[in-house]
Amino acid sequence: MTAHPPLPPFTRESAIEKVRSAEDGWNSRDPQKVSRVYTKDSRWRNRSEWVTGRDEIVDFLTRKWSRELDYRLIKELWAFDGNLIAVRFAYESHDTEGNWYRSFGNENWEFEEDGLLAVRHASINDVPIKESERKYHWPLGRRPDDHPGLSQLGF
């Protein structure tokens, strides 16, 4: 068994580290890389879609990032307890027609003792924005450490 630290039970510091690691992974927009931090039989609810297992996670993320272009995400710790973490997040992306959106959401995560994510529930709302209203301007990939987080942006 390969551990994926930080491991539960989480402290505030290790929960923040886990959240930032998840943000960095999703900002890579690499479905294979992202899928490896989930258990082989991980269960998701993402909006109204149910996903089970790494293969379905890869398929889901491949579809997602083919529609949500120039995707940039910020996650922030909301709460934690033992092997559970709750986050809030917002991401910006545009569709193939150039329409921009900011998507706001909350996720509830449940981890196994090896640090892999076993259960993920995500509720997400999309808000159309003008390109001039965008707040996430870093180069694609990891959010720079000095870029404001959700609270600093007032989200």
C-alpha positions in Angstrom: 0.0 0.0 0.0 1.4 3.4 -1.0 0.5 6.2 1.4 -0.5 9.6 0.0 0.4 12.0 2.8 -0.7 14.0 4.6 -2.7 11.2 6.3 -5.7 11.3 8.6 -6.5 12.1 11.3 -5.9 15.7 10.0 -4.7 18.7 11.9 -5.5 22.2 10.6 -2.1 22.4 8.9 -2.3 18.9 7.3 -5.9 19.5 6.1 -4.7 22.8 4.5 -1.8 20.9 2.9 -4.2 18.2 1.6 -6.6 20.9 0.1 -3.7 22.7 -1.6 -2.4 19.4 -3.0 -5.9 18.7 -4.5 -6.1 22.1 -6.0 -2.6 21.7 -7.6 -3.6 18.3 -9.0 -6.9 19.6 -10.5 -5.1 22.7 -11.9 -2.8 20.3 -13.8 -5.8 19.2 -15.8 -4.3 15.7 -16.1 -7.1 13.2 -15.5 -4.6 10.3 -14.9 -2.6 12.2 -12.3 -5.7 13.4 -10.5 -7.3 9.9 -10.5 -4.3 8.4 -8.6 -5.2 10.2 -5.3 -8.5 8.5 -5.2 -9.2 4.9 -4.1 -9.6 2.3 -6.9 -13.4 2.2 -6.0 -13.8 5.9 -5.1 -17.4 7.1 -5.2 -18.3 10.6 -6.4 -21.3 12.7 -6.7 -20.5 15.7 -8.9 -23.5 17.9 -9.5 -26.1 15.3 -10.6 -23.6 12.8 -11.9 -22.4 9.7 -10.1 -18.9 8.4 -10.7 -17.3 5.2 -9.4 -13.7 4.1 -9.7 -10.6 5.5 -11.2 -11.5 4.7 -14.8 -14.8 6.6 -14.5 -12.9 9.4 -12.8 -10.5 9.7 -15.8 -13.5 9.6 -18.2 -15.3 12.3 -16.3 -12.3 14.6 -16.0 -11.4 14.1 -19.7 -15.0 15.2 -20.6 -14.9 18.1 -18.1 -11.7 19.6 -19.3 -12.7 19.3 -22.9 -15.6 21.6 -22.2 -14.2 23.8 -19.4 -11.3 25.5 -21.2 -8.5 27.5 -19.6 -9.7 26.0 -16.3 -8.2 27.6 -13.1 -9.3 26.5 -9.6 -8.9 27.8 -6.1 -9.9 25.6 -3.1 -10.1 26.6 0.5 -10.4 24.5 3.7 -13.9 24.9 5.3 -13.8 22.3 8.0 -12.1 19.0 9.0 -12.5 16.2 11.5 -10.6 12.9 11.7 -10.6 11.6 8.1 -13.1 14.1 6.8 -12.4 17.4 5.0 -14.9 20.0 3.7 -13.8 22.5 1.1 -15.3 25.4 -0.7 -14.0 26.3 -4.2 -14.4 28.5 -7.2 -13.0 28.0 -10.7 -13.1 30.0 -13.9 -13.3 28.5 -17.4 -14.8 29.2 -20.7 -16.7 27.1 -23.3 -15.8 26.6 -26.9 -17.8 29.7 -27.9 -15.7 31.9 -25.5 -18.4 32.3 -22.8 -16.8 32.6 -19.4 -18.1 31.2 -16.2 -17.1 31.2 -12.5 -18.3 28.1 -10.8 -18.7 28.1 -7.0 -19.0 24.9 -5.0 -18.6 22.9 -1.9 -17.0 19.4 -1.6 -17.1 16.9 1.2 -14.3 14.4 1.3 -13.8 11.1 3.1 -10.3 9.6 3.2 -8.9 6.1 3.8 -6.1 5.7 6.4 -3.5 5.6 3.5 -4.6 9.2 2.5 -6.5 8.2 -0.6 -9.8 9.9 -1.2 -12.7 7.3 -1.0 -15.8 9.5 -1.2 -16.3 12.9 -2.8 -19.6 14.9 -2.9 -19.6 18.1 -4.9 -22.3 20.7 -5.2 -21.6 23.4 -7.9 -23.3 26.5 -9.3 -22.2 28.2 -12.5 -22.3 32.0 -12.9 -21.8 33.5 -16.3 -19.2 36.3 -16.2 -17.7 38.7 -18.7 -14.1 38.0 -19.6 -13.3 41.4 -18.0 -14.7 40.1 -14.7 -12.2 37.3 -14.5 -10.0 37.1 -11.3 -7.8 34.2 -12.1 -5.0 35.3 -14.5 -2.0 33.1 -13.6 -0.5 30.9 -16.4 -2.3 27.6 -16.7 -1.1 25.1 -14.0 -0.4 25.6 -10.3 -1.8 28.8 -8.7 1.2 30.9 -7.6 1.7 31.1 -3.9 1.3 34.9 -3.9 -2.1 34.8 -5.8 -5.0 35.7 -3.5 -7.2 32.9 -2.2 -11.0 32.7 -2.1 -11.3 34.7 1.1 -8.9 37.4 -0.1 -10.9 37.7 -3.4 -14.2 38.1 -1.4 -15.7 34.8 -2.7 
